[in-house]
Amino acid sequence: MRKLFAKPKEIFKYGIAAILIVIPLYPKFPFLKIPGTYVSIRIEDFLIFILALLFVLFFFKELPKLLKNRLESSILVFILIGFVSLLSAILVTKTVVPGIAVLHWLRRIEYFVPMGIGILYFKRYGLNDLEFFIKVLMITVFVTFLYGFGQMHFSWPVIITQNYEYAKGVALRWVPGSQLNSTFAGHYDLATFLVFTLPIFISLYFVVKGLWSRVSLAVVIFSGLWLLANTASRISIVSYLLAAIISLLLIKKYKAVILTVVVSIIIFSLTGSVIDRYTQVITVYYQRIVSRLKVKAADFNEVLPQRRENINSQATPAPVFEDRSTSIRLNVEWPRAVRAFNKNPLVGTGYSSITLATDNDLLRLLGEVGILGFLSFLLIFSDIFNLARKIISQLSKLNNVELAFVVSFIGGLIGIFVNALFIDIFEASKFAIVFFLVTGLFVSLVRNKLYE
């Protein structure tokens, strides 16, 4: 034990690797159930808690220095506004169950802990382990593919948390025609994880040399594309293409853009569920347009004098055309978030106050933590985008692995924000923890390069 603590670098190196492996791959089995809610304390929470304690122990003297940076100060402001919102929801609007709301607030803090670890790890120990962490991510994506393939073809268990009963850890089976979840708690979580990670491997494929490196990357890329296709997440496929294109454009791989888009579309087109879901949207909106044109034509004809053959005849009700996902968002989830915002525009109605899903992270922020929480959250990402803007002008300072990582992070971040307009992705623990860890690595890498 004494030898182990004599090498803190190894502790954090393999601690970061553990997050990149355990969080995405270990199914969301509840360890301690919180009565009356979907929320459970899980094994992943203990992993983060242990790493947080070690983080404080070894980096105690450096923690105050973090708050001198605008980004870390923005995170602290966001957390404090969340606490004020929590107090307001408990004492003033009384829109939350206190214990549950506190746990939701603590979980938001938990998501930022890996970010701090990532920032200080590269700051203290340098950037030499970046390639190691990317390899760990490659293994994670490939194992996710293997498990998803097993769910589809060998009836391996599906563990999801999309309602109260499923959140108990009930083992389900994949049903033909349904979306694939693999080791994630929902297909949207998995799809967004791939939107974020696939551009890293694609960018690396076009900048690294060596046959075996490119073969390994190709295997992981095709595995990830197969997974993404079988999640059948329409918005995530669009976000992925956008993220990949931006990443490749930043490194001026113009021919690679065409190749990536063509290969991706071919793979997506081979999956019937993807085609069906896009066809459904096109059909719904085509039928709506045709229906409205018919109504206008009928209104025009009524203006003209016509002979009525049957005075008692009744008009046939117009058929209703709708896409279920869009309808739920427009008619239920988004209006609910707007009502919460209107109830307390400044600090919202508190975490957990607008139920499990809003399917728009920005509206969810407005509803739960109000305009102050919304602006402080955007401030965090404005600081990150500012770092991205600065490093774009100095890409020549980066080696191939660093270059691929930086440009793909920028592309992936834009793709994630597109997803956030339709998915509560920053509340999905499997994605959020990995995302903020990788963000910490990105921030530290950029600062090292800008101020070296």
N, C-alpha and C positions, 0 to 999 in steps of 0.2 A: 504493500500500500504506500509506504514511504517513497519507494522508487517511482511509483505511478505519479504521485503528486509532485515529484521532482521534475516531471516532464509535462507541464501544463499544455504545451503545444499539442502533444499527442492526444491529450484528453479532449481538447476542443476540435481537433482535426477529425477524430473518429466520432465525437459528439455531433458535429455537423453532418458527417456521413450518415449517422444513425437517424437524424431527422429526415434526410433526403430519402432514406430507405423505409423506415418504420412508418412515418406519417402517411405516405401514399399507399403503402402495401398492406399494412395491418388493418383488417376490417374493423368497422366501428362497433365492436362489441361493447356494451355498457359494463363498466366495472362497479360504479356506485350510482344507482338511479336516484334522480331528484324527483320526489313525488309531485304529481300534478303537472308535469312538463315533459317535453321531448328531451330536455337537457340531461345528459349523463356525464359523470366524471369517468374518463377512459384512461387506458394505459398511456396514451400519447400525452395526456396532461401530466402524468408523473415524470415522463421523460423530459418534458419542457421544464418542469419544476426543478428537477435535479440539476439540469444544465444551467438554469437561472441561478441557483445557489452557488454553483462552481464559478459561474460568470462573475457574480458579485465578489466572491472570495479572491479570485485571481486578478480581477480588473478594478478593484475597489478604488484605487487612486486615480484611475483614468476616467471613471464615470462622470465626475463633475466637469471634466473637460469637454465631454460630449455636448453638454448643454450650451456651450459657446457657439456651436454650429446652428445655423438657422433651421436645418431639417429636424434635428433632434429636439429643438425648442418647439417646433411646430407640432411634433408628436406629443410632447408634454401638454401643450395647450389643448390639443384634441382630447386627451385623456381627462384633463381637468374639466373641460366643458361637458364631457360625458358624465362626470361625477355630479356636476351642478344639475344636469338634466335628470339624473337619477334621483337626487334629492327633491327636485320639483315634482317628478312623477309620483314619488311616494307621499310627499307632504302637501302638495298643492292640488295638482290635477287628479291624484289618486287613480292613475290609469295602469298601474303595474302591481304585480305581487312582489313585495319587497325582496324576498330571498331570491326569487328567480331573476329579477332585474339586476341585483348585485352580481350574480353569477355571469350574466350576459356582459356586464361591464368589465368584470375581471377577465373574461375570455378575450375581449378586445385588447386588453393589456397583454395577455398571453401571446397574442399574434405578433406583437412588436418585440418580444424578447429575442427571438431568433435574429431579427434584424440587427439588434445591438450586438449580438454575438458575431454576426457576419462582419459588421463594420470594424469592430475592435480586433478580430482575428487577423484580417489582412493588414490592418494598421500596424499591429505589433510584429507579425511573423512574415510579412511580405506576400507576394502573389504567386509563389512557386506551386502552391497546391490547387490552383484553379483547374488545371487539367485533371487532377485527381477527382475533384468534385463533379466535373462534367462527366467523367467516366461512371461515377456513382449514379448520376441521373440517367445515363444510358442504360445501366443495368436495371434501374427502377422501371423505366418505360418498357423495357423488353419483358420483364417479369409481369408487369401489368398486362401486356399483350398475351402472354402465356396463360394467365389466369382468365382473362376475358375469353380466349379461345376455348379454354376448358369449360367455362360456363355455357358457351354456345353449343359445344359438341359433346361434352361429357357430363353435363348436368352438375357441374361444381356449384356450391351454394352461393347465393346472392344475398349480401347483407346491405340493406339500405335504411335510411332514416326519414323517409318521406311522409310518414304519418306515425301516430302514437304507437300503434301495434308493431309496426316494422322496426321502430326505434328501440324496441326491447331486445333486439338482436336475433329476431326470428329468421331462420334460414329459408330462403325462397329458391325457386328455380327459374332460369331464364326461359321465357316463352317465345316461340318463333314470332317475329314481327315486332317484338318490344325492343326498347333501347337497351344498349349494353352499358353496364355499370362497372364491370371488373371489380377491382378492390375498393372502388370509391363508393360514397354513400348515395350518389345519384349520377345520372348520365351527364348532367350539365357540369358538375364538378370535374368529372373526368375530361370532358371536352375542353373546358377552360384550361386545365392543367396542360393539355396537349397544345392548345393555342400558344401557351407560354414557353413550352420546352422544345417543340418541334423546330421552330426557327433557329434555335441554337445548333442543333444537329445539321440542319440544312446548310446554314452558313459555314459551319466547320467543314462540311463535305466539299465545298467549293474553294476552300483556302488551304486545307492541310494537304500534305504530300504523304505518300506511302500507300501501297496497295491494301494492306490489312486494315489500316485506319479507315480508309474509304469504304472497304467492304463492311466493316463493323458499323460504320455510320449509316450505310445504305440499309442494312438489316434493321437497325433501330428506327430509321425514318419510315420504312415501309410498314413496320409493326405499328408505329404510331398512327400512320395514315389509315391503316385498317381499323384500328380502335376508334379513331375520330369518325370514320364513315359509319361505324356501327353504333355510335352514340346517337346518330341521326339528329344531331343538334344543328338546326339550320343556321342560326346566327353564328355559332362557333366555327362552322366551315367557312363562312364569309370572313370572320375575324382572323382565322388562321391564314387564309390566302392574303389578306391585307398585311398581316404581320410578316409573313415570309417575303412578300414583295418588297416591303419597306426595308427589311434587313438586307436583302440582296442588292437593292438599289444603293444603299449606303456604302457598300463595298464595291460598287460599280460592276457587278456581275450581271450584265443586262441579258446575255443569252441564257444564263442560269434562271432568270425570272421566267422566261418563256417555258423552259424545260420543266421547272417546278410546277407551274400552273397546269401545264398539259398533263403531266404524270398524275398530279393530285386529282384533277377532274376525272381522268380515266378511272382511278381507283374509286372515287366517290360514286361514279356512274355505275360501277359494278355492284353496288349495294342497293338493293331494291327499296329498302326503307327510306333512304335519302331521297331517291327519285320520287317516291310516293309522297313524301312530306312537302317537297317543293312543288310537285304537281298539284297537291291539295290547295296550297296557297294561291297558285296561279288560277286554278279552277274557281275558287271561292270569289276572288276579286273580279275575274272575268264575268262570272254569273251576276255579281252585284252590278257591274256596269251595264250588262245587257238588260237586267231587270229595271234599272233606273231609266234606260232609254225607252223601254216599253211603257213605263209609267208616263213619261213625258209625251210619248206618242198618243197614249190613251187620253191624256188631258187635252191635247190638241184636238183630237177627234170629237170630244165632248162639246167643244165650242161650235162645231158645225151642226146644223139641223139634221137630225136623223129620225127615222121612223122607229118607234119602240114596239117591238113585236110582243114582248112579255113584260108588263109593268112590274110584276112580282118577282122577276128574276133577281138573284143576288150575285154580286161580283165574287169571283173566286179569290180567296185570300192569297196575297203574294207570298211565294215561298221565301223562307229565311235562309240566307247563305252566310255561313260564318266559319272561321277557323277557330277551333276550341281554345288554343293557347292564347291567341290574340284577344278573343272575346273575354276570357278570364282576366287578362291584364287590364283591358279597357273598361270593363264593367264592374269588376270586383276589387282587384288588388290595388291598382293605381288610385282609384277614387278613395279607397280606405286610407292610403298614405296621405293624400291631400287633406282629408278630413282631420287626420291627426295633426298635420302641420297647422291647419287653420285653428285648431283648439289651443295651441301654444306655439306661435310662430318663432319665438326667440330660441327656446331650448327643447322644443318638441314634447312628446308625451312619454319619453323614456324608452330605454332598450327593452325589447320583448313586448311592447305595447301594441304592436300591429301584427301580431301572430307570426306564424312561421315564415311566410313568403310574401314578398311584394313584387318580385321579378323586375325590379329596377332599383339598383343599389343607391342611385342618387335620390330617388323619391323616398326610399327607405330612410336614408340619412335625414332628409328634411322632416319626415314624420316623427322619427325617434329622437333626434337631437337638435332639431330646428335649424334655423339659418346660421346660428353660430357654429354648431357642430359641422354643418355642411361646408361652410367656408373654411373652417380649420382643417377639415379633411382634404379639401382641394388645395389648401396651402402646402400640405405635406407633399402632394404630387407635383405642385408647381415647382417646389424646390428640387425634386428629383428630375423633372424635365429640364430645369435650368442647368443641372449638372450634365445631363445628356447633351444639351445644346453646346455646352463648352467643350465637351470631349469630341464632338463631331468634327470640330475644326482642327483637332490634333490626333486624328486616327493614325497618323504616321508614327506616333510614339509607341504604338502597340504591336506586339508580336501576333502571329496568326491566331493563336488560341484566344488571346485577349480581344483581338479585333472581332472575331466571330461572336464572342460572348457579349461584347458591348453593343454591337449593332443589332443583334437578335433580341437583347433585352429591350432596346428602344422600340423595335418593331413589335415585340410581344406585349409591351406595356400599352401601346396604342390599341392592339387587338383586344386586350383585356378590358379596356375602357369601353370599347364597342359592346362587348359582352355584358358589361355592367349596366347598360341601358335596358337589358332584357332579363338579367339574371342577378340574384343576390349573391354575387360571387365572393365578395370580401367577408361574408359571414360563414362561408363554407370552410371549416377548419382544415380539412386535408389540403385544400388549395392555398388558403390564406397563410398558413404557417410556412409552407415551402416558398411561397411567393415572397414573403417578407424576409426570409432568410437569404434568398438569392438577391433580393433588392439590397440588403446590407452588404453583400459581397460586391455588388455593382458599385454602390456608393463609395466603398472603401477603395476599390480599384481606381475609380475615376479620380478621387482625391489624391491618391498616390501619384498618378500620372500628371495631374494638373499642377501639383505643388512639389514635385520631386526636385 
